[in-house]
Amino acid sequence: MKIELEGDFFIETNTRNVSLKQRYNGVRNGKQTTCEKIVGSFGTVEDALSRFLELFKAVSYTHLTLPTN
């Protein structure tokens, strides 16, 4: 089963594993292609979601623009 999340993140499950993955654009054999990397392997979907939320919050905070007075 594949669960799509925000950004380029998704969770992929099988009978033994739950993987948090991220898509990115890369180059393979000289051609641009969409690639996937495993961010982490977890025992439950809840654990994978928890890690995703930590990462997503960290990325979101780095893109915040604070108002100036």
C-alpha positions in Angstrom: 0.0 0.0 0.0 1.2 3.5 -0.8 0.1 6.6 1.3 0.8 9.9 -0.4 1.8 12.7 2.0 2.6 16.4 1.6 5.4 17.5 -0.6 7.3 14.7 -2.1 6.9 12.3 0.8 5.0 9.0 0.9 4.7 5.9 3.0 5.0 2.5 1.5 4.0 -0.6 3.3 4.4 -4.3 2.8 3.8 -7.3 5.1 7.0 -6.8 7.1 8.0 -3.1 6.8 6.8 0.4 6.7 9.0 2.8 4.8 8.9 6.6 4.7 10.2 7.7 1.3 10.9 10.9 -0.6 10.8 11.6 -4.3 13.4 13.8 -5.9 14.5 14.7 -9.4 17.9 13.1 -10.2 20.0 12.0 -13.2 20.4 8.4 -14.1 22.4 7.3 -17.2 22.6 10.9 -18.3 18.8 11.4 -18.2 16.7 13.3 -15.7 14.4 11.1 -13.9 12.2 10.9 -10.7 14.0 8.9 -8.0 13.1 7.8 -4.5 15.1 7.6 -1.4 14.2 5.8 1.9 14.1 8.3 4.7 13.5 5.6 7.3 12.1 2.1 8.0 9.6 1.7 10.8 7.5 -0.9 12.5 4.2 0.9 12.3 2.5 3.5 10.1 2.1 5.7 13.1 5.9 5.8 13.7 6.5 6.7 10.1 3.9 9.5 10.2 5.5 10.8 13.4 8.9 11.0 11.7 7.3 12.7 8.6 5.7 15.3 10.8 9.1 16.0 12.5 10.8 16.5 9.1 7.9 18.4 7.6 7.8 20.9 10.5 11.6 21.4 10.3 11.4 22.1 6.6 8.4 24.4 7.0 10.1 26.4 9.8 13.1 27.1 7.6 10.8 28.6 5.0 9.0 31.0 7.3 9.3 34.7 6.8 8.9 36.6 10.0 7.3 40.1 9.8 9.6 43.0 10.6 8.4 46.2 12.4 
